[in-house]
């Protein structure tokens, strides 16, 4: 099952819940990020 749950707060990519698993990252500050943007954010820190 594929359910749309929102968009990446960085790049705007659609984020989905796939069979109960979120295909993105929820940050401590409450942002939803795709895996690519999360990886870039980690490199900045």
C-alpha positions as CSV (number, residue, x, y, z in Angstrom):
1,X,0.0,0.0,0.0
2,X,1.3,3.5,-0.9
3,X,-0.1,6.5,0.9
4,X,1.0,10.1,0.2
5,X,1.9,11.8,3.5
6,X,3.5,15.1,2.5
7,X,6.4,16.7,0.8
8,X,10.1,17.2,1.5
9,X,10.5,20.6,3.3
10,X,13.8,21.1,1.4
11,X,13.3,20.1,-2.2
12,X,9.5,19.5,-2.4
13,X,9.7,15.8,-3.4
14,X,6.5,13.8,-2.6
15,X,6.9,11.5,0.5
16,X,5.0,8.3,0.9
17,X,4.2,5.7,3.5
18,X,5.0,2.4,1.9
19,X,3.4,-0.6,3.6
20,X,3.7,1.1,7.0
21,X,7.2,2.5,6.5
22,X,7.8,6.2,6.0
23,X,10.2,6.7,3.0
24,X,11.8,9.8,4.4
25,X,13.2,11.3,7.6
26,X,11.4,13.3,10.4
27,X,14.0,15.6,11.9
28,X,14.1,16.7,15.6
29,X,12.9,20.1,14.5
30,X,9.8,18.6,12.9
31,X,10.8,18.8,9.2
32,X,10.1,16.0,6.8
33,X,13.0,15.4,4.5
34,X,13.6,12.9,1.7
35,X,16.7,10.6,2.1
36,X,18.8,12.7,-0.4
37,X,18.2,16.0,1.4
38,X,18.8,14.4,4.9
39,X,22.1,13.1,3.6
40,X,23.1,16.6,2.4
41,X,22.0,18.1,5.7
42,X,24.2,15.7,7.6
43,X,27.2,16.6,5.4
44,X,26.7,20.3,6.2
45,X,27.0,19.6,10.0
